[in-house]
């Protein structure tokens, strides 16, 4: 088995920031090849966001902000390569799946190398920018899940929400009279 990135959606923001959004659970690749010969000023706002922080879902050819490291069987990896090669034909004008397959294999190998040293369930985020020389630079950040979350929610896969709300049983009555304070320093 090999480790590969799968898209994950912890909140609905991807649906609003990307022109085409990946569905949760898709195998993913970094997808930087989509931006190689595209100048930054030629990108729409949503394309610029995808450039900056989007992984590419292999099935939908849509973007996801986060991926999670998951194990993949050899047949799943092979299917990922074939599907990506087919997407190269469909979306990028490759002449055939056979011709696109080596490029797809290289992209899947890159995705596997990103995940190889990380435990299952690790979240990976991506940040891209263009250097002064015009070359694309990528940074990957990881967040490992805890054994237990504050919410104990299985769908969060060990990752908590950014905010946590608690209901207080004790009622505290605070009353501030703004009109009375108006004249005070």
C-alpha positions in Angstrom: 0.0 0.0 0.0 1.0 3.6 -0.6 -0.1 6.8 1.0 -1.9 9.3 -1.2 -3.8 12.6 -0.6 -7.6 12.6 -0.5 -9.6 15.7 -0.5 -11.4 16.7 2.7 -13.9 19.4 3.4 -14.1 20.6 7.0 -16.4 23.5 6.2 -18.3 24.7 3.1 -15.8 27.5 2.1 -14.3 25.6 -0.8 -17.7 25.8 -2.5 -17.5 29.6 -2.5 -13.8 30.3 -3.2 -13.1 27.9 -6.1 -14.6 28.0 -9.6 -14.7 24.2 -9.7 -14.7 22.4 -6.3 -13.5 18.8 -5.6 -15.8 16.5 -3.7 -14.7 15.2 -0.4 -12.9 11.9 -0.6 -11.4 12.3 -4.1 -7.8 11.3 -4.6 -5.8 14.5 -5.2 -2.6 15.8 -6.7 -1.0 19.2 -6.2 -2.1 20.2 -9.7 0.5 23.0 -10.1 0.8 22.0 -13.8 -2.5 23.9 -14.4 -0.7 27.2 -13.8 2.8 26.7 -15.4 2.3 29.0 -18.4 -0.4 31.2 -17.0 0.6 34.7 -15.9 -0.9 35.8 -12.5 -2.6 38.8 -14.0 -4.5 36.6 -16.4 -6.2 34.6 -13.6 -9.7 35.3 -12.4 -10.1 35.8 -8.7 -11.2 32.2 -8.1 -8.4 30.9 -10.3 -5.9 33.0 -8.3 -7.2 31.4 -5.1 -6.9 27.9 -6.7 -3.3 28.9 -7.7 -2.5 30.0 -4.2 -4.0 27.2 -2.2 -5.8 24.5 -4.2 -5.1 20.8 -4.5 -6.6 19.2 -7.6 -9.2 16.4 -7.2 -8.5 13.8 -9.8 -12.1 12.7 -10.3 -13.8 16.2 -10.6 -10.7 18.2 -11.7 -11.9 20.7 -9.1 -10.0 22.2 -6.2 -9.8 21.5 -2.4 -8.0 23.6 0.2 -7.1 20.5 2.3 -6.2 16.9 1.7 -5.7 14.1 4.2 -3.2 11.3 4.0 -4.8 8.0 3.3 -3.7 4.5 2.3 -4.3 3.4 -1.2 -4.1 0.0 -2.7 -2.1 -0.6 -5.8 -5.3 -0.9 -7.9 -6.5 2.4 -6.5 -3.2 4.1 -7.4 -3.3 2.7 -10.9 -6.9 3.9 -11.3 -5.9 7.3 -10.1 -3.2 7.5 -12.8 -5.6 6.4 -15.5 -8.3 8.9 -14.4 -5.8 11.7 -14.3 -4.5 10.8 -17.8 -8.1 10.8 -19.0 -8.6 14.3 -17.4 -5.5 15.5 -19.3 -7.1 14.5 -22.5 -10.5 15.9 -21.6 -9.4 19.2 -20.0 -5.9 20.0 -21.3 -6.0 18.6 -24.9 -3.6 15.7 -24.5 -3.7 13.6 -27.7 -4.5 10.3 -26.0 -4.5 8.6 -22.6 -1.5 6.6 -23.6 0.5 9.8 -24.3 -0.8 11.5 -21.1 -0.1 8.5 -18.8 3.6 9.3 -18.1 2.7 12.8 -17.0 -0.1 11.5 -14.9 2.2 8.9 -13.3 4.7 11.6 -12.5 2.0 13.8 -10.8 0.7 10.8 -8.8 4.3 9.9 -7.7 4.7 13.5 -6.5 1.5 13.3 -4.5 2.7 10.0 -3.0 6.0 11.5 -2.0 4.2 14.3 -0.2 2.3 11.7 1.9 5.0 9.0 2.4 6.4 10.2 5.7 3.2 11.4 7.3 0.8 9.3 9.5 -2.6 8.4 8.1 -5.1 11.2 8.8 -2.5 14.0 8.6 -4.0 17.2 7.0 -1.9 18.9 4.3 -2.4 22.5 3.1 -0.7 24.0 0.2 0.6 27.5 -0.5 1.9 28.6 -3.9 3.5 31.8 -5.1 5.6 33.0 -8.0 9.1 33.9 -7.3 10.8 37.0 -8.7 12.2 34.7 -11.4 8.7 33.7 -12.4 9.1 30.1 -11.1 6.3 28.7 -9.0 7.2 27.9 -5.4 5.2 25.5 -3.2 5.0 25.1 0.5 3.2 22.4 2.3 2.0 22.5 5.8 0.7 19.6 7.9 -1.6 19.2 10.9 -1.7 15.9 12.6 -4.9 14.7 14.3 -5.1 14.3 18.0 -6.3 11.0 19.6 -9.2 12.8 21.1 -10.9 16.1 20.1 -12.9 18.5 22.2 -16.0 17.6 20.2 -15.3 13.9 19.8 -16.8 14.1 16.3 -15.8 11.3 14.0 -16.4 13.4 10.9 -13.6 15.8 12.0 -11.1 12.9 11.9 -9.3 14.1 15.0 -9.3 17.8 14.0 -11.2 20.3 16.1 -13.1 23.3 14.9 -11.6 26.8 15.1 -14.2 27.9 17.7 -15.9 26.2 20.5 -19.1 27.4 22.1 -20.3 26.5 25.6 -23.6 27.1 27.2 -23.5 28.4 30.7 -25.9 26.9 33.1 -25.5 29.7 35.6 -27.3 32.9 34.4 -25.2 36.0 35.0 -27.1 39.2 34.9 -25.0 42.1 33.8 -26.7 45.3 33.2 -24.9 48.3 31.7 -26.7 51.5 31.4 -24.9 53.2 28.4 -26.8 56.5 28.9 -25.5 56.7 32.5 -21.9 56.0 31.3 -22.1 58.5 28.4 -20.9 61.4 30.4 -18.1 59.6 32.3 -14.4 59.3 31.3 
